[in-house]
Amino acid sequence: MTNEERWHTFTAQLQAHIEAHRHCPPKNTALHNQIKYYRKKMKAGTLTAPQAQQLIRILNMRDMNEHTGGRRKKSEN
């Protein structure tokens, strides 16, 4: 499988997951690890501009109003 084929498979899986669940995949899954890998490549400047734009576009499809994990600040009463 070529790098281009891996990229297309990854973006198709990620887009399908975000459309179905409205957020990124859970930690320690293969898809989550691929997101981290491609974000690292984007930060290092080794990801092509069209690929970086496509990744950002897919990640921006998330529902940012829904809390999907992590810490919440305790509200002061």
C-alpha positions in Angstrom: 0.0 0.0 0.0 1.4 3.4 -1.0 1.5 6.4 1.2 -1.2 8.1 -1.0 -3.5 5.0 -0.5 -2.9 5.1 3.2 -3.8 8.8 3.3 -7.0 8.3 1.4 -8.0 5.3 3.6 -7.2 7.3 6.7 -9.2 10.4 5.6 -12.2 8.2 4.6 -12.2 6.4 7.9 -11.8 9.6 9.9 -14.6 11.4 8.0 -16.9 8.5 8.4 -16.2 8.3 12.2 -16.7 12.1 12.7 -19.9 12.1 10.7 -21.3 9.2 12.7 -20.2 10.2 16.2 -19.6 14.0 15.9 -16.2 13.8 17.6 -12.7 12.3 17.2 -12.1 8.6 18.0 -11.2 7.6 21.6 -7.6 7.6 22.7 -5.4 4.6 22.1 -7.1 3.5 18.9 -5.5 3.1 15.6 -7.4 6.0 14.1 -6.5 8.3 17.0 -2.8 7.4 16.7 -3.0 8.2 13.0 -4.4 11.7 13.8 -1.5 12.3 16.2 1.0 11.2 13.5 -0.4 13.4 10.8 -0.7 16.4 13.2 2.9 15.9 14.1 3.8 15.9 10.4 1.8 19.0 9.8 3.5 20.8 12.7 6.9 19.7 11.3 6.0 21.0 7.9 6.3 17.7 6.1 2.6 17.2 5.3 1.6 18.7 1.9 -0.6 21.8 1.9 -3.6 20.1 0.3 -3.3 17.2 2.8 -3.1 19.6 5.8 -6.1 21.6 4.5 -8.1 18.3 4.1 -7.2 17.2 7.6 -8.2 20.5 9.1 -11.4 20.5 7.2 -12.3 17.0 8.4 -11.4 17.8 12.0 -13.5 21.0 11.9 -16.5 18.8 11.3 -16.5 17.9 15.0 -19.3 19.1 17.3 -17.3 21.4 19.6 -20.3 22.0 21.9 -20.4 18.4 23.2 -18.0 17.5 26.0 -16.4 14.2 25.1 -14.0 13.6 27.9 -11.2 15.1 29.8 -11.4 17.3 32.9 -14.0 19.8 33.7 -13.5 22.7 36.0 -15.6 22.6 39.1 -18.2 25.3 39.1 -18.0 27.5 42.1 -21.2 27.5 44.2 
